[in-house]
Amino acid sequence: QVQLVESGGGLVQPGGSLRLSCAASGSIFRINAMGWYRQPPGKQRELVATFTSGDNTNYADSVKGRFTISRDNAKKTVYLQMNYLKSEDMAVYYCNLNVYDGKYNHDYWGKGTLVTVSS
């Protein structure tokens, strides 16, 4: 069973920075995609940044130039460096992992970590 553990959320002032981490554990045959989504208060979950096939990355337009996704394959960990945070970045951030087990694709989600942007 694959599990995802997120860390790094918290309270930050506008213009500040935070770094989120997500570590995957369990047996993984192949990773199709790994990245971050977020759900602002009262809104639907949305993509923030993700690695797709190979080293390709995909960012939401709202975070381009401010957020950077990176990963450590050996540690099965993905990071999200968030700079110049704005109030509209405040949300619960979820780690997502899509894997192939040799027969089927599976989607896994972390429990989420809250990012609060406030002065």
PASEBA-1860 file (N, C-alpha, C; in nm, 3 decimals):
! residues 119
1> QVQLVESG> 0.083/-0.118/0.000/0.000/0.000/0.000/0.088/0.125/0.000 ~ 0.060/0.215/-0.091/0.138/0.337/-0.102/0.080/0.442/-0.008 ~ 0.166/0.509/0.065/0.124/0.619/0.151/0.204/0.744/0.120 ~ 0.140/0.858/0.138/0.203/0.987/0.115/0.197/1.068/0.243 ~ 0.309/1.124/0.281/0.314/1.206/0.402/0.366/1.344/0.365 ~ 0.283/1.444/0.388/0.318/1.581/0.355/0.367/1.654/0.480 ~ 0.449/1.753/0.458/0.494/1.838/0.567/0.533/1.974/0.511 ~ 0.544/2.072/0.599/0.594/2.203/0.559/0.492/2.314/0.556
9> GGLVQPGG> 0.367/2.284/0.577/0.267/2.391/0.576/0.279/2.477/0.701 ~ 0.203/2.586/0.702/0.206/2.674/0.818/0.159/2.813/0.783 ~ 0.187/2.904/0.875/0.147/3.044/0.860/0.265/3.125/0.807 ~ 0.240/3.205/0.705/0.344/3.289/0.647/0.282/3.422/0.607 ~ 0.362/3.525/0.613/0.315/3.657/0.573/0.315/3.670/0.421 ~ 0.232/3.756/0.367/0.237/3.782/0.222/0.379/3.820/0.180 ~ 0.423/3.761/0.070/0.559/3.785/0.022/0.661/3.686/0.077 ~ 0.618/3.605/0.171/0.707/3.508/0.232/0.719/3.380/0.151
17> SLRLSCAA> 0.792/3.285/0.210/0.820/3.158/0.142/0.791/3.040/0.234 ~ 0.757/2.930/0.172/0.742/2.802/0.241/0.788/2.692/0.147 ~ 0.830/2.583/0.206/0.868/2.466/0.128/0.790/2.347/0.177 ~ 0.714/2.286/0.088/0.638/2.166/0.121/0.715/2.043/0.076 ~ 0.698/1.937/0.151/0.759/1.809/0.116/0.652/1.700/0.117 ~ 0.671/1.602/0.032/0.581/1.487/0.029/0.665/1.363/0.004 ~ 0.663/1.273/0.100/0.740/1.150/0.090/0.646/1.032/0.066 ~ 0.679/0.953/-0.035/0.600/0.835/-0.066/0.667/0.712/-0.007
25> SGSIFRIN> 0.585/0.622/0.044/0.637/0.496/0.095/0.553/0.382/0.039 ~ 0.612/0.263/0.040/0.543/0.147/-0.015/0.606/0.105/-0.147 ~ 0.553/-0.004/-0.198/0.607/-0.060/-0.322/0.548/0.013/-0.442 ~ 0.636/0.069/-0.524/0.594/0.145/-0.642/0.664/0.088/-0.763 ~ 0.585/0.040/-0.860/0.642/-0.017/-0.981/0.690/0.093/-1.075 ~ 0.602/0.190/-1.101/0.639/0.301/-1.187/0.553/0.422/-1.153 ~ 0.618/0.536/-1.143/0.546/0.661/-1.116/0.508/0.725/-1.250 ~ 0.378/0.749/-1.267/0.332/0.819/-1.386/0.339/0.970/-1.367
33> AMGWYRQP> 0.298/1.014/-1.248/0.296/1.158/-1.219/0.302/1.176/-1.067 ~ 0.362/1.285/-1.027/0.369/1.317/-0.884/0.373/1.466/-0.869 ~ 0.291/1.519/-0.782/0.289/1.664/-0.769/0.195/1.714/-0.664 ~ 0.154/1.839/-0.681/0.078/1.910/-0.580/-0.050/1.969/-0.637 ~ -0.154/1.958/-0.558/-0.281/2.023/-0.584/-0.316/2.105/-0.460 ~ -0.411/2.193/-0.473/-0.455/2.269/-0.357/-0.605/2.295/-0.362 ~ -0.661/2.316/-0.245/-0.803/2.347/-0.236/-0.822/2.469/-0.148 ~ -0.844/2.584/-0.210/-0.869/2.706/-0.132/-1.004/2.695/-0.060
41> PGKQRELV> -1.025/2.773/0.044/-1.152/2.769/0.117/-1.271/2.794/0.025 ~ -1.367/2.705/0.027/-1.487/2.722/-0.052/-1.473/2.698/-0.200 ~ -1.357/2.647/-0.242/-1.335/2.624/-0.385/-1.298/2.479/-0.410 ~ -1.292/2.445/-0.539/-1.257/2.308/-0.577/-1.106/2.290/-0.578 ~ -1.067/2.165/-0.568/-0.926/2.132/-0.575/-0.872/2.164/-0.714 ~ -0.750/2.218/-0.717/-0.690/2.258/-0.845/-0.544/2.217/-0.850 ~ -0.496/2.200/-0.969/-0.356/2.165/-0.988/-0.267/2.284/-0.955 ~ -0.156/2.257/-0.886/-0.056/2.359/-0.860/0.066/2.333/-0.947
49> ATFTSGDN> 0.126/2.217/-0.929/0.246/2.182/-1.007/0.264/2.032/-1.000 ~ 0.309/1.974/-1.109/0.327/1.831/-1.110/0.435/1.790/-1.209 ~ 0.500/1.678/-1.178/0.588/1.612/-1.273/0.503/1.511/-1.349 ~ 0.517/1.513/-1.479/0.450/1.411/-1.559/0.557/1.315/-1.611 ~ 0.542/1.265/-1.732/0.638/1.168/-1.783/0.778/1.227/-1.793 ~ 0.875/1.149/-1.755/1.012/1.197/-1.758/1.031/1.310/-1.659 ~ 1.093/1.414/-1.700/1.115/1.530/-1.613/1.025/1.647/-1.652 ~ 0.921/1.619/-1.726/0.831/1.727/-1.766/0.753/1.778/-1.645
57> TNYADSVK> 0.737/1.910/-1.640/0.662/1.973/-1.532/0.544/2.051/-1.588 ~ 0.444/2.065/-1.503/0.325/2.139/-1.542/0.287/2.228/-1.423 ~ 0.274/2.356/-1.448/0.240/2.452/-1.343/0.109/2.523/-1.374 ~ 0.036/2.555/-1.270/-0.078/2.644/-1.286/-0.026/2.783/-1.323 ~ -0.099/2.852/-1.409/-0.054/2.986/-1.451/-0.037/3.079/-1.331 ~ -0.118/3.060/-1.231/-0.117/3.151/-1.116/0.009/3.138/-1.030 ~ 0.084/3.030/-1.048/0.203/3.011/-0.964/0.332/3.014/-1.044 ~ 0.323/3.023/-1.174/0.444/3.025/-1.257/0.533/3.142/-1.218
65> GRFTISRD> 0.662/3.112/-1.204/0.757/3.215/-1.167/0.770/3.234/-1.016 ~ 0.678/3.176/-0.940/0.684/3.189/-0.794/0.706/3.055/-0.725 ~ 0.650/2.949/-0.780/0.660/2.816/-0.720/0.752/2.730/-0.807 ~ 0.825/2.641/-0.740/0.912/2.548/-0.811/0.893/2.409/-0.754 ~ 0.865/2.314/-0.841/0.854/2.175/-0.799/0.986/2.103/-0.826 ~ 1.025/2.019/-0.733/1.147/1.940/-0.750/1.126/1.805/-0.684 ~ 1.220/1.715/-0.707/1.202/1.582/-0.649/1.336/1.516/-0.624 ~ 1.332/1.419/-0.535/1.446/1.332/-0.506/1.396/1.191/-0.531
73> NAKKTVYL> 1.433/1.134/-0.644/1.381/1.003/-0.680/1.425/0.895/-0.583 ~ 1.545/0.905/-0.533/1.595/0.804/-0.440/1.512/0.801/-0.312 ~ 1.466/0.919/-0.270/1.386/0.928/-0.149/1.236/0.923/-0.177 ~ 1.200/0.913/-0.304/1.059/0.914/-0.344/0.987/1.032/-0.280 ~ 1.051/1.146/-0.292/1.000/1.267/-0.230/0.988/1.377/-0.335 ~ 0.881/1.452/-0.325/0.862/1.568/-0.411/0.848/1.691/-0.323 ~ 0.901/1.801/-0.371/0.901/1.925/-0.295/0.829/2.035/-0.374 ~ 0.780/2.132/-0.301/0.722/2.250/-0.364/0.776/2.373/-0.291
81> QMNYLKSE> 0.864/2.444/-0.358/0.916/2.568/-0.304/0.823/2.681/-0.347 ~ 0.766/2.748/-0.248/0.668/2.853/-0.275/0.727/2.987/-0.228 ~ 0.747/3.076/-0.324/0.801/3.208/-0.294/0.698/3.315/-0.328 ~ 0.718/3.432/-0.271/0.628/3.546/-0.298/0.482/3.507/-0.279 ~ 0.455/3.444/-0.167/0.320/3.394/-0.142/0.220/3.508/-0.131 ~ 0.101/3.482/-0.182/-0.008/3.578/-0.181/-0.125/3.522/-0.100 ~ -0.215/3.609/-0.065/-0.332/3.563/0.012/-0.411/3.459/-0.066 ~ -0.411/3.471/-0.197/-0.487/3.375/-0.279/-0.420/3.239/-0.287
89> DMAVYYCN> -0.300/3.227/-0.235/-0.233/3.097/-0.229/-0.276/3.017/-0.107 ~ -0.350/3.081/-0.019/-0.393/3.013/0.103/-0.488/2.900/0.068 ~ -0.453/2.780/0.114/-0.530/2.661/0.078/-0.475/2.541/0.156 ~ -0.547/2.432/0.145/-0.492/2.303/0.187/-0.421/2.245/0.065 ~ -0.296/2.212/0.081/-0.215/2.158/-0.028/-0.206/2.006/-0.014 ~ -0.237/1.940/-0.125/-0.238/1.794/-0.127/-0.132/1.740/-0.222 ~ -0.064/1.639/-0.176/0.030/1.568/-0.261/-0.046/1.460/-0.338 ~ -0.012/1.444/-0.463/-0.075/1.343/-0.547/0.029/1.256/-0.613
97> LNVYDGKY> 0.000/1.127/-0.619/0.089/1.031/-0.683/0.006/0.939/-0.769 ~ 0.041/0.931/-0.895/-0.026/0.838/-0.987/0.077/0.734/-1.029 ~ 0.047/0.607/-1.003/0.145/0.501/-1.028/0.084/0.392/-1.114 ~ 0.173/0.314/-1.173/0.135/0.197/-1.253/0.192/0.075/-1.181 ~ 0.105/-0.024/-1.154/0.151/-0.141/-1.078/0.186/-0.257/-1.166 ~ 0.192/-0.236/-1.296/0.221/-0.343/-1.390/0.097/-0.387/-1.464 ~ -0.018/-0.346/-1.409/-0.144/-0.383/-1.472/-0.241/-0.265/-1.475 ~ -0.248/-0.194/-1.364/-0.342/-0.082/-1.353/-0.270/0.043/-1.305
105> NHDYWGKG> -0.334/0.158/-1.333/-0.291/0.285/-1.275/-0.368/0.308/-1.144 ~ -0.301/0.371/-1.049/-0.363/0.403/-0.921/-0.332/0.547/-0.885 ~ -0.427/0.610/-0.821/-0.413/0.750/-0.777/-0.412/0.753/-0.625 ~ -0.311/0.819/-0.568/-0.301/0.831/-0.423/-0.294/0.978/-0.385 ~ -0.351/1.007/-0.268/-0.352/1.144/-0.216/-0.301/1.147/-0.073 ~ -0.228/1.251/-0.041/-0.192/1.274/0.098/-0.310/1.334/0.172 ~ -0.293/1.352/0.303/-0.401/1.406/0.386/-0.412/1.557/0.376 ~ -0.309/1.619/0.322/-0.312/1.763/0.304/-0.237/1.838/0.413
113> TLVTVSS> -0.184/1.952/0.376/-0.117/2.040/0.471/-0.164/2.183/0.445 ~ -0.199/2.252/0.552/-0.259/2.384/0.540/-0.154/2.492/0.526 ~ -0.173/2.576/0.427/-0.089/2.694/0.409/-0.175/2.817/0.430 ~ -0.138/2.896/0.529/-0.211/3.018/0.561/-0.124/3.138/0.530 ~ -0.173/3.227/0.448/-0.098/3.347/0.412/-0.173/3.467/0.470 ~ -0.113/3.527/0.569/-0.180/3.635/0.639/-0.079/3.721/0.713 ~ -0.108/3.848/0.721/-0.022/3.939/0.797/-0.073/3.952/0.941
END
